[in-house]
Amino acid sequence: MAFSYTNKRGVTYFLHAKTTTLRSGKVQNLYYFAKEKKAGVLDAVPQGYKVDETANGLPVLKKA
């Protein structure tokens, strides 16, 4: 079951993750919300993060 978040305007977003290798060789996880389920959809919020909402209603992940 994919993690979903419904904002104050009633729009539902799904949490996704993408792993990227930086030029320095360090591996970094990128987290983002999308309106549709795509490859990389997550089942839960990663440990140490919480979901917050911008003034425009866009969901973002913040460190807890």
C-alpha positions as CSV (number, residue, x, y, z in Angstrom):
1,M,0.0,0.0,0.0
2,A,1.6,3.3,-1.1
3,F,1.9,6.1,1.4
4,S,-0.5,8.9,0.4
5,Y,-1.0,12.4,1.8
6,T,-4.1,14.6,1.2
7,N,-3.4,18.3,1.5
8,K,-5.6,21.1,2.8
9,R,-7.1,21.5,-0.7
10,G,-8.1,17.9,-1.0
11,V,-5.4,16.9,-3.5
12,T,-3.8,13.5,-2.9
13,Y,-0.1,13.0,-3.3
14,F,2.0,9.8,-3.2
15,L,5.5,9.6,-1.7
16,H,8.4,8.4,-3.9
17,A,12.1,7.8,-3.6
18,K,14.9,7.8,-6.1
19,T,18.5,6.8,-5.4
20,T,21.2,8.9,-7.1
21,T,25.0,8.7,-7.2
22,L,26.6,12.1,-6.9
23,R,29.8,13.0,-8.7
24,S,31.8,12.5,-5.5
25,G,30.6,8.9,-5.5
26,K,28.2,9.4,-2.5
27,V,24.8,7.7,-2.8
28,Q,21.9,9.9,-1.9
29,N,18.2,9.2,-1.6
30,L,15.8,11.8,-3.1
31,Y,12.3,11.9,-1.8
32,Y,9.4,13.6,-3.6
33,F,5.6,13.7,-3.8
34,A,3.7,13.1,-7.1
35,K,-0.1,13.1,-7.9
36,E,0.2,9.6,-9.5
37,K,1.9,6.4,-8.4
38,K,5.1,5.9,-10.4
39,A,8.2,3.6,-10.0
40,G,9.8,4.0,-6.6
41,V,6.6,4.6,-4.6
42,L,7.1,4.1,-0.8
43,D,4.9,2.4,1.7
44,A,5.7,4.6,4.6
45,V,7.6,7.8,5.5
46,P,11.3,7.1,6.1
47,Q,12.4,7.0,9.7
48,G,13.5,10.4,11.0
49,Y,11.3,12.3,8.6
50,K,7.8,13.9,8.9
51,V,5.4,15.3,6.3
52,D,4.8,19.0,6.3
53,E,2.9,21.3,4.0
54,T,4.0,24.5,2.3
55,A,1.8,27.6,2.2
56,N,0.7,26.6,-1.3
57,G,-0.4,23.2,-0.2
58,L,2.5,21.2,-1.5
59,P,3.6,18.3,0.8
60,V,7.3,18.2,1.7
61,L,9.4,15.9,3.9
62,K,11.3,17.4,6.8
63,K,13.7,15.9,9.3
64,A,11.9,15.3,12.6
